[in-house]
Amino acid sequence: MKTLVTGGAGFIGSNFVRHLARTHPDWPIVVLDKLTYAGRRENLQDLEGHPGFEFVQGDITDPQAVARTMDGCAYVVNFAAETHVDRSLYDAGSFIHTDVHGTFVLLEEARRSRTLRTFVQISTDEVYGSVPTGSSRETDPLMPRNPYSASKAGADRLAYSYWATYGLPVLVTRASNNYGSHQFPEKIIPLFVTHAIDDIPVPLYGDGLNVRDWLHVDDHCRAVEMLLTQGAPGETYNVGGGNEVPNIELTKRILALVGKPESLIQPVTDRMGHDRRYSLDCSKLRAMGWSPQVPFERGLAETVEWYRAHPEWWRPLKEANPAFREHYQRHYRG
């Protein structure tokens, strides 16, 4: 049951690798990660010495690295991607290269595999675009409205096409916004938590009424693990937390948990193409026996506490990481 996890040193990927090591300690796990600004080897340090664990620094757009790491694998889970919408506004090309071409390289190697049982392509609820009312079902049209979500939609449908055309055992997951430990601090929850700890104003887009559905990363990991063995090739599965919260309310909850005043909220110009609301219908996955287990109130409090307790993890990323500082100053104009 050897498993390749691409992007396994990133936020969701590293949480999934640790989850899989706990639930299937006898499964060999290979991580392929380029270790860009958001991927950190430290995220996997507790797995050093774990039987069957191997880390390979490499790029999913590199056929040789992919061939080496996929050799003999029964399962492939592709978390590797450029993921930050804000960054895609300035460098769409790198998103297309990694998210679409990288997926193509993985799928081509998967076609040559004699051992592959399941290929899971990790997509996102953002491929549906803004959802004014109701909830998106897996059969709804894809209407991505920014370069990031467009690149994920391209990879999503490319993966499906390899099932339809070649019979490759591919399935796709579309998850809502993940939160939890080890998330790079440019995303809203870790950014606002760490800013608030240091009494730095938190930059809230527009009127703050954009709605996101929050899914704890542990619940996402459980869903992917289940689909490795129970998912049907050619199918797509929504994975949502059922916690739709306007950004202004999320911000106030974070400030309250950190113990800081709401005067730290600093409205900033809304970003281009900012989707108003995401919402997922997850009845298909729930019918298989999965449901989120982490209540949002508890999960958010535990996440805030993790960042409070681990400044040695996030401070270097904010204070000494050029990738963070340059993007932040560019995007928020200093």
Secondary structure, DSSP 8 states (H G I E B T S, - for coil): --EEEETTTSHHHHHHHHHHHHH-TTS-EEEEE---TT--GGGGGGGTT-TTEEEEE--TT-HHHHHHHHTT-SEEEE--S---HHHHTT-HHHHIIIIIIHHHHHHHHHHH-SS--EEEEEEEGGGG---SSS-B-TTS-----SHHHHHHHHHHHHHHHHHHHH---EEEEEE-EEESTT--TTSHHHHHHHHHHTT--EEEETTS--EEEEEEHHHHHHHHHHHHHH--TT-EEEE--S-EEEHHHHHHHHHHHHT--GGGEEEE---TT--SB--B--HHHHTTT----S-HHHHHHHHHHHHHH-HHHHHHHHHS-HHHHHHHHHHTT-
